[in-house]
Amino acid sequence: MNPRCQYVHPLEGRPNATQEAKVFDPEELYEVDSELPELSGAVLLHQLDGFVDAGMAAKTVTEHLESRLEHTVVARFDVDRLVDYRARRPMMTFDVDHWSDYEAPELVVRLFHDEAGTPFLLLTGPEPDREWERYAAAVRSLVERWQLRMVVSAYGIPMGAPHTRPLGVTAHASRAELIGDYQSVFNRVQVPGSAVSLTELRLAEAGHDAVGFAAHVPHYLAQSRYPAAGVTLLGSISRMTGLSIPDEALVESARRTDSEIARQVAESDEVAEVVAALERQYDAFVDAKDKENLLAGDVTQMPTAEELGAEFERFLAEQQERGE
């Protein structure tokens, strides 16, 4: 086994650890194509289903990439070890008197090339239900195996902001200098974790560059597909990585959706008032240069960390109910 791919379980040595230290091989979690081009310096986009993704922002980006750029699978994770089938049962087809098809879940890494021919990777599939630490170590081993320069994640979060104003983006990274001029609207807050977030944390601890972007999706559009959030995320990804990714189709989809939203708002006085109130709140906060948060015009009205955490949990619960 390659020494650089040997890991000690991160819980070992901590006060509440209950297991003995043992070295494990994260490469046991995946299989890699033996014939790969040179990937040194490439970027890995890390987008999993199952966590918060208001407006289907990350899903929109993933589907856009898969539909616009040629790609091939270069690595597969062992979903039998990572996925709880009883929690989200894969679909099967019953044809008259026999089972004819099974839609097996896939957690895979695909190789793409942008418009300039630059290779990049996309890791997609269901978020693991178990073995998050080993999964994070497996992603790290791929980063080191292929000598990748950066891992980037993106998703949408519900926010009290109007769709008629530029969408905000919260950025986070393993090094502050990576996110440059991005300004956070949060201070310190606890929210439900995810395999992607844990992976970013573990990559940072190992000295690898990892970046994440969260598009601020108007809360009243959080349960619908909102292409403008996908455009915002794709723009952030492109600026961060230098990749040249076509966005014309996504921009056109966002334009059509925005037109439909405008029509529906115009037909409802109640909705129009909600949007107008959010616009006043947003504009007042932008104009107040001594304030940094776009959530409210009065800092006394800002939600607490507990309220923000509760909002995430509520959104995740609603997503789960819709899936069922």
Phi, psi and omega per residue, in radians:
M1 nan 2.378 3.108
N2 -1.056 2.176 -3.093
P3 -0.978 -0.591 -3.086
R4 -1.237 -0.241 -3.133
C5 -1.791 0.256 3.053
Q6 -1.661 2.273 -3.075
Y7 -2.285 2.517 2.974
V8 -1.692 2.356 -3.125
H9 -0.927 2.236 -3.028
P10 -1.110 -0.307 3.115
L11 -1.312 -0.373 -3.074
E12 -1.138 2.355 3.106
G13 1.611 -0.160 3.109
R14 -1.537 2.740 -3.030
P15 -0.919 -0.650 -3.059
N16 -1.721 0.194 -3.119
A17 -1.137 2.405 -3.108
T18 -2.066 -0.040 -3.101
Q19 -2.046 2.768 3.126
E20 -1.335 2.702 3.114
A21 -1.137 2.351 3.068
K22 -2.624 2.462 3.133
V23 -1.487 2.377 3.096
F24 -2.282 2.738 -3.109
D25 -1.809 1.879 -3.126
P26 -1.131 -0.330 3.127
E27 -1.186 -0.205 3.068
E28 -1.206 -0.296 -3.084
L29 -1.495 -0.160 -3.089
Y30 -2.591 2.850 3.020
E31 -2.120 2.448 -3.057
V32 -2.074 2.466 3.040
D33 -1.060 2.255 -3.086
S34 -1.302 -0.336 -3.114
E35 -1.959 1.643 -3.115
L36 -2.172 2.582 3.051
P37 -1.272 3.045 3.087
E38 -1.153 2.163 -3.094
L39 -2.013 0.056 -3.118
S40 -0.983 2.206 -3.136
G41 1.535 0.018 -3.141
A42 -1.357 2.941 -3.135
V43 -1.903 2.478 3.033
L44 -1.934 2.115 3.016
L45 -1.584 2.263 -2.995
H46 -2.035 1.739 -3.050
Q47 -2.270 1.881 -3.134
L48 -1.970 2.593 3.064
D49 -1.477 2.539 3.019
G50 2.158 -0.417 3.116
F51 -1.701 -3.110 -3.129
V52 -1.021 2.292 3.063
D53 -2.672 1.249 -3.115
A54 -1.012 2.428 3.132
G55 1.197 0.196 -3.074
M56 0.887 0.681 -3.042
A57 -1.104 -0.907 -3.131
A58 -1.170 -0.707 3.124
K59 -1.049 -0.678 3.123
T60 -1.111 -0.736 3.117
V61 -1.111 -0.809 -3.125
T62 -1.046 -0.841 -3.132
E63 -1.128 -0.607 3.105
H64 -1.119 -0.794 3.137
L65 -1.091 -0.785 -3.085
E66 -1.184 -0.473 -3.118
S67 -1.549 -0.381 -3.035
R68 -1.824 -0.369 -3.075
L69 -2.195 2.441 3.083
E70 -1.171 2.600 -3.093
H71 -2.723 2.837 3.110
T72 -2.535 2.547 3.134
V73 -1.311 2.267 -3.130
V74 -2.091 -0.168 3.086
A75 -2.732 2.531 3.119
R76 -2.269 2.334 3.093
F77 -1.586 2.697 3.134
D78 -1.395 1.584 -3.073
V79 -1.176 -0.430 3.109
D80 -1.062 -0.497 3.119
R81 -1.522 -0.425 -2.951
L82 -1.838 -0.398 -3.004
V83 -1.904 2.388 3.036
D84 -1.590 1.754 -3.061
Y85 -1.129 -0.533 -3.110
R86 -1.297 -0.383 3.102
A87 -1.369 -0.581 3.095
R88 -2.527 1.522 -3.007
R89 -1.196 2.227 3.077
P90 -1.118 2.637 -3.134
M91 -1.393 2.484 3.037
M92 -2.228 2.687 -3.129
T93 -1.914 2.167 3.046
F94 -1.780 2.100 -3.062
D95 -1.990 1.692 3.084
V96 1.103 -1.216 -3.056
D97 -2.421 0.277 3.136
H98 -2.762 2.797 3.040
W99 -1.439 2.189 -3.027
S100 -1.966 -0.263 -3.089
D101 -2.738 2.632 3.120
Y102 -2.415 2.103 -3.130
E103 -1.532 1.487 -3.092
A104 -1.189 2.315 3.074
P105 -1.160 2.564 -3.136
E106 -2.248 2.322 3.014
L107 -2.096 1.758 -2.928
V108 -2.327 2.795 2.998
V109 -1.915 2.205 3.115
R110 -1.952 2.530 3.098
L111 -1.722 2.206 3.088
F112 -2.085 2.923 2.938
H113 -2.325 2.358 3.138
D114 -1.374 -3.034 -3.058
E115 -1.134 -0.381 3.115
A116 -1.618 0.030 -3.141
G117 1.532 0.121 -3.136
T118 -1.351 2.226 -3.135
P119 -1.322 2.520 2.963
F120 -2.614 2.859 -3.025
L121 -2.083 2.633 3.111
L122 -2.316 2.067 3.091
L123 -1.762 2.015 -3.076
T124 -2.364 2.839 3.093
G125 2.450 -3.025 3.141
P126 -1.227 2.454 3.071
E127 -1.106 2.318 3.114
P128 -0.990 2.456 3.072
D129 -1.545 -0.319 -3.084
R130 -2.551 2.975 3.094
E131 0.958 0.791 3.136
W132 -1.055 -0.718 -3.115
E133 -1.115 -0.747 3.120
R134 -1.201 -0.613 3.079
Y135 -1.100 -0.812 3.129
A136 -1.050 -0.703 3.110
A137 -1.150 -0.613 3.116
A138 -1.155 -0.734 3.085
V139 -1.090 -0.743 3.104
R140 -1.042 -0.712 -3.122
S141 -1.137 -0.600 3.060
L142 -1.168 -0.713 3.105
V143 -1.019 -0.758 -3.110
E144 -1.345 -0.628 3.129
R145 -1.097 -0.764 -3.101
W146 -1.656 -0.038 -3.133
Q147 0.974 0.892 3.131
L148 -1.325 2.622 -3.079
R149 -1.613 -0.355 -3.046
M150 -2.862 2.559 3.003
V151 -2.044 2.268 -3.062
V152 -2.198 2.285 3.046
S153 -2.067 2.813 -3.141
A154 -2.728 2.586 -3.134
Y155 -2.899 3.010 3.101
G156 -1.916 2.537 3.055
I157 -2.217 2.485 3.132
P158 -1.229 2.389 -3.075
M159 -2.523 2.584 3.103
G160 -1.383 1.265 -3.126
A161 -2.452 2.640 -3.106
P162 -1.470 2.646 3.123
H163 -1.291 -0.196 -3.110
T164 -1.493 0.023 3.118
R165 -2.087 2.802 3.125
P166 -0.982 2.399 3.134
L167 -1.269 2.340 3.068
G168 -1.417 2.856 3.107
V169 -2.412 2.250 2.989
T170 -1.690 2.198 -3.141
A171 -1.963 2.553 3.051
H172 -2.473 2.676 -3.039
A173 -2.786 2.872 3.112
S174 -1.237 -0.404 3.064
R175 -2.350 2.321 -3.063
A176 -1.019 -0.615 -3.085
E177 -1.160 -0.306 -3.136
L178 -1.201 -0.541 -3.037
I179 -1.681 -0.051 2.963
G180 0.918 -2.063 -3.019
D181 -1.511 0.000 3.108
Y182 -1.097 2.264 3.135
Q183 -1.948 2.294 -3.109
S184 -1.477 2.546 3.050
V185 -1.656 0.010 -3.135
F186 -1.915 2.700 2.950
N187 -1.788 -1.672 3.089
R188 -2.141 2.195 -3.077
V189 -2.606 2.523 3.063
Q190 -1.839 2.258 3.123
V191 -2.341 2.852 3.101
P192 -0.982 2.418 -3.096
G193 -1.415 3.021 3.113
S194 -2.579 2.813 3.102
A195 -1.118 -0.619 3.124
V196 -1.162 -0.766 -3.141
S197 -1.130 -0.736 3.113
L198 -1.112 -0.696 3.117
T199 -1.079 -0.739 3.096
E200 -1.061 -0.743 3.117
L201 -1.077 -0.824 -3.122
R202 -1.170 -0.635 3.069
L203 -1.103 -0.732 3.117
A204 -1.073 -0.754 3.139
E205 -1.108 -0.496 -3.140
A206 -1.555 0.008 3.084
G207 1.537 0.269 3.117
H208 -1.701 2.610 3.116
D209 -1.358 2.203 3.108
A210 -2.473 2.381 -3.064
V211 -2.349 2.558 3.061
G212 -2.369 2.570 3.111
F213 -2.221 2.330 3.083
A214 -2.112 1.957 3.113
A215 -1.350 2.403 3.139
H216 -1.494 1.782 -3.104
V217 -1.631 2.245 3.075
P218 -0.849 2.282 -3.007
H219 -1.053 -0.482 -3.131
Y220 -1.370 -0.077 3.076
L221 -2.020 0.092 -3.006
A222 -1.098 -0.533 -3.087
Q223 -1.570 -0.031 -3.134
S224 -1.959 2.827 3.025
R225 -1.250 2.190 -3.094
Y226 -2.205 1.570 -3.031
P227 -0.998 -0.508 3.139
A228 -1.017 -0.586 3.102
A229 -1.179 -0.643 3.073
G230 -1.124 -0.712 3.088
V231 -1.053 -0.755 3.141
T232 -1.092 -0.784 3.137
L233 -1.144 -0.748 -3.139
L234 -1.079 -0.670 3.095
G235 -1.112 -0.735 3.119
S236 -1.131 -0.724 3.121
I237 -1.102 -0.781 -3.111
S238 -1.112 -0.758 3.130
R239 -1.147 -0.660 -3.109
M240 -1.230 -0.718 -3.006
T241 -1.684 -0.373 -3.055
G242 1.424 0.104 3.128
L243 -1.255 2.535 3.103
S244 -1.807 1.736 -3.058
I245 -2.057 2.197 -3.139
P246 -1.111 2.411 -3.117
D247 -2.262 0.126 -3.038
E248 -1.020 -0.796 -3.110
A249 -1.130 -0.664 3.138
L250 -1.207 -0.699 3.105
V251 -1.111 -0.718 3.127
E252 -1.150 -0.701 3.090
S253 -1.084 -0.708 3.112
A254 -1.132 -0.676 3.136
R255 -1.097 -0.784 -3.140
R256 -1.128 -0.726 3.134
T257 -1.142 -0.738 3.115
D258 -1.078 -0.654 3.104
S259 -1.127 -0.714 3.125
E260 -1.176 -0.676 3.097
I261 -1.105 -0.762 3.133
A262 -1.048 -0.690 3.126
R263 -1.119 -0.779 -3.115
Q264 -1.182 -0.653 3.100
V265 -1.110 -0.734 -3.124
A266 -1.119 -0.452 -3.105
E267 -1.530 -0.070 -3.108
S268 -2.288 1.957 3.113
D269 -1.084 -0.636 -3.117
E270 -1.138 -0.826 3.121
V271 -1.147 -0.716 3.136
A272 -1.038 -0.672 3.127
E273 -1.181 -0.676 3.091
V274 -1.072 -0.807 -3.138
V275 -1.123 -0.740 3.138
A276 -1.085 -0.678 3.116
A277 -1.143 -0.709 3.103
L278 -1.161 -0.630 3.093
E279 -1.101 -0.778 3.132
R280 -1.094 -0.733 -3.141
Q281 -1.111 -0.791 3.137
Y282 -1.093 -0.876 -3.085
D283 -1.112 -0.678 3.132
A284 -1.108 -0.660 -3.108
F285 -1.291 -0.650 3.102
V286 -1.131 -0.685 -3.126
D287 -1.220 -0.450 -3.132
A288 -1.467 1.637 -3.016
K289 -1.177 -0.327 -3.137
D290 -1.532 0.059 3.092
K291 -2.049 2.561 -3.032
E292 -1.981 -0.195 -3.010
N293 -1.786 2.293 -3.106
L294 -1.591 0.150 -3.065
L295 -1.376 -0.495 -3.078
A296 -2.774 2.742 3.134
G297 -1.441 -0.199 -3.126
D298 -2.292 2.126 -3.068
V299 -1.074 -0.381 3.114
T300 -1.242 -0.279 -3.136
Q301 -1.699 0.011 -3.114
M302 -1.153 2.448 3.099
P303 -1.179 2.603 3.102
T304 -1.372 2.966 3.090
A305 -1.037 -0.682 3.127
E306 -1.112 -0.681 -3.139
E307 -1.183 -0.691 3.107
L308 -1.138 -0.745 3.094
G309 -1.080 -0.711 3.118
A310 -1.122 -0.625 3.118
E311 -1.123 -0.725 3.088
F312 -1.080 -0.801 -3.120
E313 -1.098 -0.701 3.116
R314 -1.085 -0.795 -3.124
F315 -1.093 -0.758 3.123
L316 -1.096 -0.701 3.117
A317 -1.082 -0.747 3.136
E318 -1.130 -0.676 3.122
Q319 -1.110 -0.715 -3.132
Q320 -1.141 -0.721 3.119
E321 -1.087 -0.678 3.120
R322 -1.150 -0.660 3.123
G323 -1.136 -0.623 -3.139
E324 -1.303 nan nan
